[in-house]
Structures are given as structure tokens and as C-alpha cells.
């Protein structure tokens, strides 16, 4: 039981590290999950509104919007419009902090979001009318009843519109609405200042905050350290011991018996007096096969 918990913990750790080091994938996955919630809000509200406004099926021909009577008319237009607004509002609230970790001005972000969403809602509502009317006419010609054609065509238009809205919403949020303009520069300046204060105010220990291949250290402290003063410590083998043994043999050139001694004696120093780039290379090679190391 304890072993199963340990294995599960290692898997969770790997998954967390993967998403921590693949920001675009993390954003896409979270955005998709939250979009499913928003889709549920959209479809539930659309269904309720469509049922409530079923009698308001007069044809609508205004601006870009064309809703025939068989496609639901004015009632379908209102159902499309309101359900889109509710879904996009939920998208903004859920994704701002959780998915994109936005720190930009919320008012400016909200204005940009409104512009993007208005464009999406107009396109979505337009597609709903075009696709819904076309689907309805096609079904009626095929012998379906007008009532069935109205319901099915409404959801057909809504489905296409939802997919288009998801794609445009993700791109718009990532590259425009939630983008922290100048954030990289501010972060770099902040890290540099913090690092300098550490170097000037106290003794610096260069350590690796590593998870399967990531060596995180204060760059200015690394610059202060003399070449050939680093050691690599093996802290954990992970789940794939044979692969770690082969990786160790490859990077430090020891026999299998010596390599196994390193593993049995964890935590063990596997390289001493190496420069930073060599230490990073050894740590990276071992991290690639699931081992955990530390550079000191």
C-alpha cells in the first residue's frame, strides 16, 4: 500500500512538473476544462431560453443576423445572444487568474475582453442563424417535422458557433486580453534586483531547484562562483533505476558496480569540482530519466 502511494505521488509530481515547464500546454488544458463548464452554462441557458421563447418565432432579418421561422426566428436569436454573453462572462472570470495568471489592469483587460467577445458573439450569432436555417431547411426537405428541424438545427448552429468561439476566445485571451504587457521585463528586473541584494547582503549558496531537467539558480550568484567549484548530488533515482544507471555510466564514465554504489548510498556526490555547464549537463541527463539531483 505504501509503495502504491509512493508511485502515485511520483506520477503526480511528474505531471505537475510537466505542466510547470510547458506553460502553453497548461494554459490550453485549463482553458479547455473551464470552457467545458462555460459550454454547460451556455447550452443550459440556451435550452431554457429556447423553450421559453418558442412562441416568438417571427423571422428576423437584421444587420448580419438572419433567422428564419423554421430556424426559431427572434426567439432563437435572443437565445443565442444571451447564452453567448453568459458563457463568455464565465470564461473571463474563470480564466483570468487560474489559466493565464493575469496581473494586468482588470479594467483595461475587461475592455479588451469586451471588444474580443463582442466580435465573437456577433460571429457566433451570425453562424447560428446561417447554419441553423440551412440545417432546418435540409431536414424539412428530408421529411423531418418542422418542430424537430427547429430543435436539431438550433443545436447544430450552436455547436459550430461554440467551437469557433472556443478557438477565437483562447487566442484572444492569451495574446491580447490576459497578456501581461511588459511582464517579462518587469520580472527580469525584479529577479536581478533580488539577486543583487542577496549577493551584497549575505552569503550565497547556489542550489538547484530541480524537477526532472530544470536547473533553477540565481544567475548573478552563479556568475560570482569560480569555475570548477560545483558538485552534483544524486538525491533520488525515481522509478526507472536501469535507465538511471545507464545515464550515470554515460555522464560520469564509471563501471556498473561503482554506479550502483552511488545509488545505494543516496544522497551521494556523483561529480565534484566541475564547472556550471558540466554540472547542468549531468543534472539534465539524469533528470531526463527521472532522477533527482542537486547542484551545490
Secondary structure in CASP SS format (residue, H / E / C, confidence):
PFRMAT SS
TARGET T0000
AUTHOR 0000-0000-0000
METHOD secondary structure of the structure
MODEL  1
X C 1.00
X H 1.00
X H 1.00
X H 1.00
X H 1.00
X H 1.00
X H 1.00
X H 1.00
X H 1.00
X H 1.00
X H 1.00
X H 1.00
X H 1.00
X H 1.00
X H 1.00
X H 1.00
X H 1.00
X H 1.00
X H 1.00
X H 1.00
X H 1.00
X C 1.00
X H 1.00
X H 1.00
X H 1.00
X H 1.00
X H 1.00
X H 1.00
X H 1.00
X H 1.00
X H 1.00
X H 1.00
X H 1.00
X H 1.00
X H 1.00
X H 1.00
X H 1.00
X H 1.00
X H 1.00
X H 1.00
X H 1.00
X H 1.00
X H 1.00
X H 1.00
X H 1.00
X H 1.00
X H 1.00
X H 1.00
X H 1.00
X H 1.00
X H 1.00
X H 1.00
X C 1.00
X C 1.00
X C 1.00
X C 1.00
X C 1.00
X C 1.00
X C 1.00
X E 1.00
X E 1.00
X E 1.00
X C 1.00
X C 1.00
X E 1.00
X E 1.00
X E 1.00
X C 1.00
X C 1.00
X C 1.00
X C 1.00
X C 1.00
X H 1.00
X H 1.00
X H 1.00
X H 1.00
X H 1.00
X H 1.00
X H 1.00
X H 1.00
X H 1.00
X H 1.00
X H 1.00
X H 1.00
X H 1.00
X H 1.00
X H 1.00
X H 1.00
X H 1.00
X H 1.00
X H 1.00
X H 1.00
X H 1.00
X H 1.00
X H 1.00
X H 1.00
X H 1.00
X H 1.00
X C 1.00
X C 1.00
X C 1.00
X C 1.00
X C 1.00
X C 1.00
X C 1.00
X H 1.00
X H 1.00
X H 1.00
X H 1.00
X H 1.00
X H 1.00
X H 1.00
X H 1.00
X H 1.00
X H 1.00
X H 1.00
X H 1.00
X H 1.00
X H 1.00
X H 1.00
X H 1.00
X H 1.00
X H 1.00
X H 1.00
X H 1.00
X H 1.00
X H 1.00
X H 1.00
X H 1.00
X H 1.00
X H 1.00
X H 1.00
X H 1.00
X H 1.00
X H 1.00
X H 1.00
X H 1.00
X H 1.00
X H 1.00
X H 1.00
X H 1.00
X C 1.00
X C 1.00
X C 1.00
X C 1.00
X H 1.00
X H 1.00
X H 1.00
X H 1.00
X H 1.00
X H 1.00
X H 1.00
X H 1.00
X H 1.00
X H 1.00
X H 1.00
X H 1.00
X H 1.00
X H 1.00
X H 1.00
X H 1.00
X H 1.00
X H 1.00
X H 1.00
X H 1.00
X H 1.00
X H 1.00
X H 1.00
X H 1.00
X H 1.00
X H 1.00
X H 1.00
X H 1.00
X H 1.00
X H 1.00
X H 1.00
X H 1.00
X C 1.00
X C 1.00
X C 1.00
X C 1.00
X C 1.00
X H 1.00
X H 1.00
X H 1.00
X H 1.00
X H 1.00
X H 1.00
X H 1.00
X H 1.00
X H 1.00
X H 1.00
X H 1.00
X H 1.00
X H 1.00
X H 1.00
X H 1.00
X H 1.00
X H 1.00
X H 1.00
X H 1.00
X C 1.00
X C 1.00
X C 1.00
X C 1.00
X C 1.00
X C 1.00
X C 1.00
X C 1.00
X C 1.00
X C 1.00
X C 1.00
X C 1.00
X C 1.00
X C 1.00
X C 1.00
X C 1.00
X C 1.00
X H 1.00
X H 1.00
X H 1.00
X H 1.00
X H 1.00
X H 1.00
X C 1.00
X C 1.00
X C 1.00
X C 1.00
X C 1.00
X E 1.00
X E 1.00
X E 1.00
X E 1.00
X E 1.00
X E 1.00
X E 1.00
X C 1.00
X C 1.00
X C 1.00
X C 1.00
X H 1.00
X H 1.00
X H 1.00
X H 1.00
X H 1.00
X H 1.00
X H 1.00
X H 1.00
X H 1.00
X H 1.00
X H 1.00
X H 1.00
X C 1.00
X C 1.00
X C 1.00
X H 1.00
X H 1.00
X H 1.00
X H 1.00
X H 1.00
X H 1.00
X H 1.00
X H 1.00
X H 1.00
X C 1.00
X C 1.00
X C 1.00
X E 1.00
X E 1.00
X E 1.00
X E 1.00
X E 1.00
X E 1.00
X E 1.00
X C 1.00
X H 1.00
X H 1.00
X H 1.00
X H 1.00
X H 1.00
X H 1.00
X H 1.00
X H 1.00
X H 1.00
X H 1.00
X H 1.00
X H 1.00
X C 1.00
X C 1.00
X C 1.00
X C 1.00
X E 1.00
X E 1.00
X E 1.00
X E 1.00
X C 1.00
END
